[in-house]
């Protein structure tokens, strides 16, 4: 069995797993939620203003 023929997949997988341990998931979740809320508010405000324009 050749131990050097694995390719890049094991390297990328190990790198991703080690980086995932360093990410503060609480902050990431908060950022995602705030981005969704901001997008919805922007969309609704745009629709509201377009409706008043007509």
N, C-alpha and C positions, 0 to 999 in steps of 0.2 A: 504494500500500500504506500503510495507516494504522499508524503505529508506536505509537500510544497505545491501541489496542484489544485488547491482550493479556489484560486481566483480571488476576485475582489469582494465577493459577497461576504465572506467571514470577516474581512477587515472592516467593511462598511457596517455590518451588523454589530460588531464589537464597539465601533466608534459611536454608533447611535445609542447603544445601551449605556455606554459610559457617559454620554452627554445628557441622556434622560435623567440620570441620577443627580445632575447638577442644576437642573431647571427648577426654579421655585414654582410648583404647579398652582399654588394659590394665586400668585400674581398673574400667571398666564390665564387662568380661568376668569379672573376679574377683568383682564384686558379684553378677552373674547366677549364677555357679557356686555361690557361698556361699548364695544364696537357694534354689536348687534343693536343695542338700544339707540346709539347715535345714528345708525343707518335707518332704523325705523322712524325716528323723529324727523330726520331730514326728508325722507320719502313722504311722510304724512304732511309735513309742512309745505312741501313743494306741491302736492296734490291740492291742498287747501288753498294756497295762493293762486294756483291755476284755475280753480273753480270760481274764485272771487273775480278773476280777471275777465271771465266770459260773460 
